[in-house]
Amino acid sequence: MRRLVSGGCSGLIVVLFAMFLCGCGKHTTVGPPRLIARIILNPNINTSLELGNVINFTATAQNSSNQTIGTSFTWASSDTSILNVAPNGRACAGRWDATFINCNPGGTGVVKVTATAAQGFTSEPTYVFVHAPIDSISVTGVLLNNVPIQEPCLGQGQTMTIEAHAFSQGADITASVGPFTWSANNNSVVQITPLVNVAYNFPTNQATVAAATPGLTHIFATADGVSSSSFQQPKLANAPVFDFFETCPIQNIVLELGHAGSLLTNFSVNKSTSETAIATVTDVMGNSSLPNTNGGIVLTSVPLTWTSSQPAVVAIGSGCQLSCSLTTPSPGAAAVTASCSPPNCNVGFPLAPPVLLSSACSQFVQSQFPKVNSCQQFIPVPVYSSPPQPPGVPPLTTSAITGVIAGVNTTPFTVLATSLGCAPDPPDTCT
């Protein structure tokens, strides 16, 4: 009996020990790797900060799986005479007092800020530009290597370099302000590409602007919450100040069937067929959408608005610009027109900068471009299609492509007819 009891106890102990081991295994958890792969700073690229102002920095440590690792950080400034960072990441454009509450202005310049985790891993730097208060910002065009720039508008695809400068009490403080943010009130008119400082990999105070959709816009630069006055084109001799950017507006639209130069503007077909309408556009400087062999500007992607007088008879295809597919779902007659009209084309109407209404402007452009009669031609206005004319003959009044569609209408419809034949008769005698 004793041997049986003893054997049973031994077996029970073995089972309990095994259960204990299993239980321990079930409660063992494996956390994320504790090795820091990166530290993300916020702000993480660059910051413009006025003397005596403060900014809050935060840091997040991550492993190679992008999982957050809890840790503490110490902060460092590359030049404490310009910027100091408190233990909690609050940075002063100057020097903190002993309590890290009051920020006293110091020097100006560029400082690198880093955060180091308790494990010893240090972040990539973020840059802080400490500067005097900004009173004003100007944006002007730059003449590169004395290459003349066409004014007052650029042909589609032409580019210009623009440059921002910040001032404080008359002094140029651009170097200490850092990158500028660029904007335009009509974004489709101009494409703005900031120029990048290769050494630091962030934008400078310059940008390249390219003429895009025909129309007029204003360009602005912003730094540390201060916006500039409107961009001014580079000042040429005897030229007035043009305080706007303009992609040369469209002045004429010619519609033809099939291909440019066909001189066909009407068609007569059976229903359920299709036609192709071609638009040839010309801007105020004489650039057109026709190909040329002299390396001149060829207008493309001009967002014309196509309209059919009877969409049920002649339907307009989708996405039409300089060509358009026309379909004929029903018999009847219709006219098709195309226009370069706001808000999609000749953008900015009815904006008319005062300089374009001045006699000084007209005298300047006439001396530069004999085919331009006055600066008022540069004011963007809606332009509608005209019929093609032989060389040397001016465009006529607005016209359209016309189509007569034959066939039997299989869809019932109601027609409302009106007549003035009974106009002089009393209503009760009109039959």
Backbone torsions as a table, in degrees:
resi	resn	phi	psi	omega
1	MET	NA	-42.0	179.5
2	ARG	-63.3	-38.6	-179.7
3	ARG	-65.1	-37.4	179.1
4	LEU	-64.4	-45.9	179.8
5	VAL	-62.6	-43.6	-179.4
6	SER	-62.6	-44.6	179.2
7	GLY	-62.2	-39.4	179.4
8	GLY	-64.9	-40.4	179.4
9	CYS	-65.4	-41.1	-180.0
10	SER	-61.7	-43.5	178.3
11	GLY	-62.9	-40.0	-179.5
12	LEU	-63.7	-39.4	179.7
13	ILE	-64.6	-41.8	179.2
14	VAL	-62.3	-43.8	-180.0
15	VAL	-63.0	-45.4	-180.0
16	LEU	-62.6	-40.0	179.5
17	PHE	-64.0	-40.6	177.8
18	ALA	-64.9	-41.6	179.0
19	MET	-64.0	-37.7	179.3
20	PHE	-62.4	-43.6	178.9
21	LEU	-64.4	-41.8	178.8
22	CYS	-63.5	-42.7	-179.8
23	GLY	-61.7	-40.2	178.5
24	CYS	-63.3	-39.7	-179.1
25	GLY	-63.4	-38.7	-177.1
26	LYS	-67.7	-27.7	-176.1
27	HIS	-97.4	7.0	178.2
28	THR	-87.3	123.1	179.4
29	THR	-116.8	143.8	179.6
30	VAL	-107.2	115.4	-178.8
31	GLY	-81.7	177.5	179.3
32	PRO	-66.1	154.0	177.1
33	PRO	-56.3	137.7	-175.8
34	ARG	-90.6	3.5	-178.5
35	LEU	-83.3	122.0	-177.7
36	ILE	-76.4	128.5	178.2
37	ALA	-101.6	-26.7	-178.8
38	ARG	-160.3	156.9	171.5
39	ILE	-124.2	124.1	-178.7
40	ILE	-99.0	123.8	177.9
41	LEU	-99.5	149.9	174.0
42	ASN	-137.3	118.7	-3.0
43	PRO	-63.6	146.6	-169.5
44	ASN	-112.7	-1.3	-179.6
45	ILE	-119.6	-73.1	178.5
46	ASN	-155.5	156.0	-177.1
47	THR	-140.3	139.1	174.2
48	SER	-102.0	127.1	-172.2
49	LEU	-136.8	127.6	179.3
50	GLU	-77.0	148.4	178.7
51	LEU	-50.4	132.4	177.6
52	GLY	84.2	-6.5	178.3
53	ASN	-89.8	165.9	-178.4
54	VAL	-125.6	159.8	176.8
55	ILE	-145.7	145.2	-179.4
56	ASN	-97.1	123.9	173.7
57	PHE	-100.7	142.4	172.4
58	THR	-127.5	155.5	-179.5
59	ALA	-135.0	143.4	177.2
60	THR	-132.5	126.3	177.8
61	ALA	-93.9	138.8	179.1
62	GLN	-133.5	151.9	173.5
63	ASN	-90.7	-173.1	-176.7
64	SER	-68.8	-14.6	177.5
65	SER	-97.3	14.1	-179.7
66	ASN	64.0	22.2	175.5
67	GLN	-90.3	141.4	-177.9
68	THR	-75.3	136.8	177.8
69	ILE	-114.1	123.4	178.5
70	GLY	-71.7	126.9	-180.0
71	THR	-161.6	170.2	174.8
72	SER	-103.3	161.2	-176.1
73	PHE	-132.0	151.2	167.3
74	THR	-117.6	145.1	-173.4
75	TRP	-110.3	150.4	-179.7
76	ALA	-140.8	142.2	174.0
77	SER	-114.3	138.0	-178.7
78	SER	-72.5	-16.1	178.3
79	ASP	-148.2	98.0	-176.5
80	THR	-74.3	-8.0	174.0
81	SER	-77.9	-13.3	179.8
82	ILE	-109.4	-43.4	-175.2
83	LEU	-144.4	135.0	176.1
84	ASN	-124.6	141.9	-178.1
85	VAL	-115.5	126.4	178.2
86	ALA	-72.9	163.6	-179.9
87	PRO	-56.7	-26.6	-179.5
88	ASN	-88.9	6.4	177.3
89	GLY	91.7	4.7	179.5
90	ARG	-85.6	120.8	-173.0
91	ALA	-103.4	141.1	-179.6
92	CYS	-114.0	127.3	174.9
93	ALA	-77.6	73.4	-175.2
94	GLY	150.5	-133.1	-179.1
95	ARG	-127.7	136.1	174.4
96	TRP	-74.9	153.0	167.0
97	ASP	-80.2	-177.7	-174.7
98	ALA	-64.1	-22.5	-176.7
99	THR	-96.8	-0.4	-176.6
100	PHE	57.6	36.9	178.7
101	ILE	-112.2	-47.7	-176.9
102	ASN	-98.7	131.8	-178.9
103	CYS	-106.8	120.2	-179.9
104	ASN	-104.5	125.7	-177.0
105	PRO	-54.6	147.0	177.4
106	GLY	-126.2	-128.7	179.5
107	GLY	-90.4	176.9	176.9
108	THR	-115.6	157.5	179.3
109	GLY	144.5	-167.3	-176.8
110	VAL	-106.4	132.4	-178.0
111	VAL	-127.2	142.8	173.3
112	LYS	-98.8	132.1	178.7
113	VAL	-114.7	133.4	177.5
114	THR	-131.7	158.4	174.4
115	ALA	-123.4	135.5	179.6
116	THR	-118.2	126.8	-179.9
117	ALA	-75.9	163.0	179.9
118	ALA	-60.4	-26.4	179.6
119	GLN	-77.9	-5.0	176.6
120	GLY	100.7	-3.1	-179.1
121	PHE	-81.6	132.7	-178.2
122	THR	-112.0	139.9	-177.5
123	SER	-74.2	165.5	166.1
124	GLU	-68.3	150.5	-176.1
125	PRO	-76.5	153.0	165.9
126	THR	-114.1	147.2	-172.3
127	TYR	-102.5	138.4	176.5
128	VAL	-121.5	124.2	178.0
129	PHE	-100.1	110.0	-179.1
130	VAL	-97.6	127.1	-172.4
131	HIS	-142.4	164.7	174.0
132	ALA	-70.9	164.2	179.6
133	PRO	-57.1	135.6	-179.8
134	ILE	-86.5	121.2	176.5
135	ASP	-88.1	-38.3	-177.0
136	SER	-158.9	160.3	176.5
137	ILE	-133.9	133.6	176.2
138	SER	-115.6	151.3	176.9
139	VAL	-130.2	122.7	-178.4
140	THR	-132.8	158.4	173.5
141	GLY	-79.7	153.3	-176.4
142	VAL	-116.8	130.4	173.4
143	LEU	-87.7	111.6	-177.8
144	LEU	-92.0	122.7	177.7
145	ASN	53.2	34.0	177.7
146	ASN	59.3	25.7	176.1
147	VAL	-78.2	121.4	-177.7
148	PRO	-66.5	146.3	178.6
149	ILE	-111.9	134.3	179.3
150	GLN	-66.9	125.7	178.4
151	GLU	-128.4	152.0	4.6
152	PRO	-90.6	6.8	179.3
153	CYS	-133.2	157.6	174.4
154	LEU	-106.2	142.1	174.1
155	GLY	-70.4	153.3	-177.3
156	GLN	-52.6	127.3	-179.8
157	GLY	94.3	-18.6	176.6
158	GLN	-69.8	152.3	-175.8
159	THR	-125.5	162.8	177.6
160	MET	-148.0	147.5	174.0
161	THR	-94.7	132.0	177.0
162	ILE	-118.7	157.2	-171.7
163	GLU	-142.8	135.2	178.8
164	ALA	-105.3	143.2	175.6
165	HIS	-134.5	133.8	177.9
166	ALA	-104.6	144.4	-177.0
167	PHE	-129.9	145.8	174.7
168	SER	-133.9	112.8	-177.4
169	GLN	51.4	43.1	176.5
170	GLY	86.0	-11.8	-179.4
171	ALA	-92.2	138.8	178.5
172	ASP	-79.1	115.2	-177.7
173	ILE	-114.3	23.5	-175.0
174	THR	-54.4	-42.4	-174.7
175	ALA	-62.1	-29.8	-177.8
176	SER	-94.9	-3.5	-177.3
177	VAL	-86.0	-33.5	-179.6
178	GLY	90.2	-164.9	-175.8
179	PRO	-61.8	149.8	176.8
180	PHE	-107.1	153.5	174.2
181	THR	-101.6	130.2	-175.3
182	TRP	-104.5	146.9	178.1
183	SER	-153.4	159.4	175.1
184	ALA	-138.5	145.7	-178.7
185	ASN	-78.4	-16.2	170.7
186	ASN	-126.1	90.5	-171.2
187	ASN	-64.9	-24.4	-177.4
188	SER	-75.3	-20.2	-176.1
189	VAL	-74.1	-32.7	-173.0
190	VAL	-137.8	142.6	173.1
191	GLN	-106.0	120.2	-176.0
192	ILE	-106.3	123.2	179.2
193	THR	-122.2	106.9	179.1
194	PRO	-60.8	141.4	174.4
195	LEU	-85.0	136.6	-170.1
196	VAL	-105.5	136.3	171.9
197	ASN	-74.5	112.8	-174.6
198	VAL	-63.0	-36.9	-176.4
199	ALA	-66.1	-37.4	-176.7
200	TYR	-107.2	-12.7	177.8
201	ASN	61.7	39.6	168.6
202	PHE	-143.1	162.3	-171.0
203	PRO	-62.9	152.7	175.7
204	THR	-96.7	-160.6	177.0
205	ASN	-91.5	9.5	179.2
206	GLN	-115.8	158.2	176.3
207	ALA	-150.1	156.1	173.0
208	THR	-100.9	130.7	177.8
209	VAL	-114.9	135.2	-178.7
210	ALA	-120.4	134.7	178.2
211	ALA	-68.9	131.8	-175.6
212	ALA	-123.2	-101.1	-179.0
213	THR	-78.5	135.3	179.6
214	PRO	-54.9	131.4	179.9
215	GLY	153.3	-174.5	-172.7
216	LEU	-126.7	142.3	-179.2
217	THR	-150.7	167.3	172.0
218	HIS	-111.7	142.6	179.4
219	ILE	-113.9	139.1	-178.2
220	PHE	-132.1	152.8	172.8
221	ALA	-121.0	142.3	-178.7
222	THR	-129.4	139.0	174.8
223	ALA	-144.9	130.7	178.2
224	ASP	50.5	40.4	175.7
225	GLY	82.3	0.5	179.6
226	VAL	-104.9	128.8	-179.7
227	SER	-100.8	150.8	-177.8
228	SER	-82.4	169.7	164.6
229	SER	-73.5	170.9	-177.0
230	SER	-64.6	144.6	177.3
231	PHE	-52.0	139.7	174.9
232	GLN	-117.0	131.7	177.3
233	GLN	-65.6	155.0	-179.4
234	PRO	-58.4	139.2	-175.5
235	LYS	-80.4	114.5	176.1
236	LEU	-98.3	161.4	-178.9
237	ALA	-59.7	133.2	176.8
238	ASN	67.7	8.3	-179.0
239	ALA	-98.0	141.6	171.7
240	PRO	-71.0	173.6	179.2
241	VAL	-85.1	118.2	176.5
242	PHE	-96.4	106.6	-174.7
243	ASP	-97.6	49.7	179.2
244	PHE	-159.4	165.9	171.9
245	PHE	-112.6	138.5	-178.4
246	GLU	-140.2	130.8	164.8
247	THR	-87.9	123.2	-170.6
248	CYS	-46.4	123.8	-177.1
249	PRO	-69.1	154.1	176.9
250	ILE	-74.0	136.5	-178.0
251	GLN	-112.6	-23.6	-175.7
252	ASN	-150.4	143.2	177.3
253	ILE	-131.6	125.9	176.8
254	VAL	-116.3	127.8	177.9
255	LEU	-104.7	136.8	176.2
256	GLU	-143.7	163.0	178.7
257	LEU	-98.6	140.9	173.5
258	GLY	85.0	-66.5	-178.3
259	HIS	-157.7	158.8	178.1
260	ALA	-63.2	131.6	-178.9
261	GLY	96.9	-2.0	-179.7
262	SER	-71.7	-25.1	-177.0
263	LEU	62.9	14.1	178.7
264	LEU	-93.4	129.8	-179.8
265	THR	-129.7	3.6	176.9
266	ASN	-142.0	153.8	-179.7
267	PHE	-144.3	154.5	177.8
268	SER	-136.8	112.4	-174.4
269	VAL	-140.3	170.8	171.2
270	ASN	-80.0	159.4	179.5
271	LYS	-65.6	163.3	-179.9
272	SER	68.1	28.1	172.9
273	THR	-114.6	-178.3	-179.0
274	SER	-139.6	155.0	176.7
275	GLU	-136.0	156.8	176.2
276	THR	-115.4	124.5	177.1
277	ALA	-100.8	136.2	-179.0
278	ILE	-116.7	132.8	176.3
279	ALA	-109.8	128.1	172.2
280	THR	-106.3	119.1	-176.8
281	VAL	-110.7	148.3	178.9
282	THR	-134.2	134.1	179.5
283	ASP	-92.8	179.0	-173.6
284	VAL	-65.6	-19.5	179.3
285	MET	-94.7	5.4	177.5
286	GLY	89.9	-0.1	174.7
287	ASN	-72.0	140.2	-177.9
288	SER	-132.1	176.4	179.0
289	SER	-87.1	1.0	177.8
290	LEU	-79.0	142.7	176.7
291	PRO	-65.8	152.2	177.8
292	ASN	-139.1	165.9	-177.6
293	THR	-109.4	5.9	-177.2
294	ASN	-103.5	11.9	179.6
295	GLY	74.9	15.2	-179.6
296	GLY	-75.5	174.0	-179.4
297	ILE	-69.4	135.9	173.5
298	VAL	-118.5	117.6	-177.5
299	LEU	-72.0	133.9	178.7
300	THR	-136.9	163.3	172.7
301	SER	50.0	43.9	175.1
302	VAL	-86.1	118.0	-172.6
303	PRO	-77.8	77.0	177.9
304	LEU	-71.5	154.5	174.1
305	THR	-104.5	116.7	-178.9
306	TRP	-99.1	138.1	-175.8
307	THR	-136.7	137.1	173.2
308	SER	-110.5	135.8	179.0
309	SER	-69.6	-25.4	178.8
310	GLN	-138.0	84.6	-177.6
311	PRO	-58.4	-26.5	179.1
312	ALA	-72.8	-18.2	-179.3
313	VAL	-99.9	-51.6	175.2
314	VAL	-122.6	111.7	-175.3
315	ALA	-97.1	142.5	179.3
316	ILE	-90.3	134.9	176.8
317	GLY	-71.9	169.6	-178.6
318	SER	-90.4	152.5	175.8
319	GLY	68.5	25.5	-177.7
320	CYS	-71.9	136.6	172.6
321	GLN	-128.7	-91.7	179.5
322	LEU	-92.4	-2.6	171.0
323	SER	-144.0	157.0	-176.6
324	CYS	-150.5	135.3	176.5
325	SER	-87.6	127.1	179.4
326	LEU	-110.3	131.0	176.3
327	THR	-115.8	158.6	-173.6
328	THR	-125.3	80.6	-175.9
329	PRO	-73.3	-23.1	-174.9
330	SER	-141.6	154.5	176.3
331	PRO	-70.2	156.5	-179.1
332	GLY	141.7	-157.0	179.7
333	ALA	-139.7	148.5	-178.6
334	ALA	-157.6	160.0	176.3
335	ALA	-121.8	142.4	-179.9
336	VAL	-119.3	129.2	177.7
337	THR	-124.9	163.8	175.9
338	ALA	-135.6	144.6	-179.8
339	SER	-140.1	151.5	169.0
340	CYS	-105.5	95.1	-171.4
341	SER	-135.9	146.7	179.0
342	PRO	-62.0	154.5	7.0
343	PRO	-90.1	5.0	-174.8
344	ASN	-93.1	-28.9	-173.3
345	CYS	-142.8	151.3	-168.5
346	ASN	48.6	51.6	-172.6
347	VAL	-66.5	146.2	177.3
348	GLY	110.7	-17.5	177.4
349	PHE	-57.2	135.5	7.1
350	PRO	-97.6	30.8	-179.9
351	LEU	-64.2	125.0	179.8
352	ALA	-133.5	91.2	179.0
353	PRO	-54.0	136.5	-177.4
354	PRO	-53.6	-32.9	-177.5
355	VAL	-61.5	-31.0	-179.3
356	LEU	-73.4	-12.9	178.7
357	LEU	-97.9	-0.5	-175.0
358	SER	-87.3	152.1	176.7
359	SER	-69.5	-31.4	178.7
360	ALA	-61.2	-38.1	178.7
361	CYS	-65.3	-45.6	-178.9
362	SER	-63.9	-39.5	177.9
363	GLN	-62.6	-39.0	-179.5
364	PHE	-66.7	-50.8	-175.7
365	VAL	-68.0	-32.8	177.7
366	GLN	-66.4	-32.6	177.9
367	SER	-73.7	-26.9	-178.8
368	GLN	-92.7	-36.9	-173.8
369	PHE	-132.8	93.5	-175.2
370	PRO	-57.4	-25.6	-177.6
371	LYS	-80.3	-9.2	179.6
372	VAL	-93.8	123.4	-176.7
373	ASN	-79.2	-41.5	-179.1
374	SER	-157.4	165.9	180.0
375	CYS	-68.3	-17.0	-179.3
376	GLN	-65.3	-17.4	175.5
377	GLN	-66.4	-19.3	-179.1
378	PHE	-88.8	-3.1	175.7
379	ILE	-77.8	119.4	-177.4
380	PRO	-66.6	125.4	177.6
381	VAL	-133.2	158.8	175.4
382	PRO	-62.7	136.3	179.8
383	VAL	-124.9	133.9	-176.9
384	TYR	-115.9	159.2	-174.1
385	SER	-65.5	146.3	177.3
386	SER	-125.6	158.0	-179.6
387	PRO	-72.6	152.3	177.0
388	PRO	-67.3	145.9	-179.2
389	GLN	-131.0	154.4	176.2
390	PRO	-60.9	160.0	179.8
391	PRO	-55.4	136.1	177.9
392	GLY	87.8	-9.5	179.9
393	VAL	-97.5	126.5	-177.9
394	PRO	-64.0	152.4	177.2
395	PRO	-60.4	145.9	177.5
396	LEU	-87.0	-170.2	-180.0
397	THR	-71.0	175.3	-175.9
398	THR	-54.9	134.7	175.6
399	SER	-144.3	179.8	-174.0
400	ALA	-146.5	171.6	168.1
401	ILE	-84.1	132.5	-178.8
402	THR	-116.2	146.5	179.7
403	GLY	-138.2	138.9	173.9
404	VAL	-115.1	123.0	-173.1
405	ILE	-111.8	122.9	179.7
406	ALA	-96.9	158.1	177.4
407	GLY	137.9	177.0	-179.6
408	VAL	-102.0	131.5	179.0
409	ASN	-82.8	117.8	-177.7
410	THR	-91.2	-5.2	-179.2
411	THR	-104.4	120.0	178.9
412	PRO	-60.8	143.1	176.2
413	PHE	-149.9	161.1	-179.2
414	THR	-104.8	135.3	178.9
415	VAL	-114.3	130.1	175.3
416	LEU	-103.6	116.4	-178.9
417	ALA	-106.0	140.9	178.0
418	THR	-127.0	156.0	-178.9
419	SER	-150.7	148.1	174.1
420	LEU	-102.3	12.5	-176.9
421	GLY	-63.1	-28.4	-179.1
422	CYS	-99.3	14.4	-175.0
423	ALA	-55.0	-41.2	-179.5
424	PRO	-82.5	-4.8	-174.8
425	ASP	-96.8	153.4	173.6
426	PRO	-64.2	149.4	-177.3
427	PRO	-56.9	-33.7	-175.3
428	ASP	-75.6	-12.1	177.8
429	THR	-104.7	-2.1	-179.5
430	CYS	-81.4	120.5	179.7
431	THR	-114.3	NA	NA
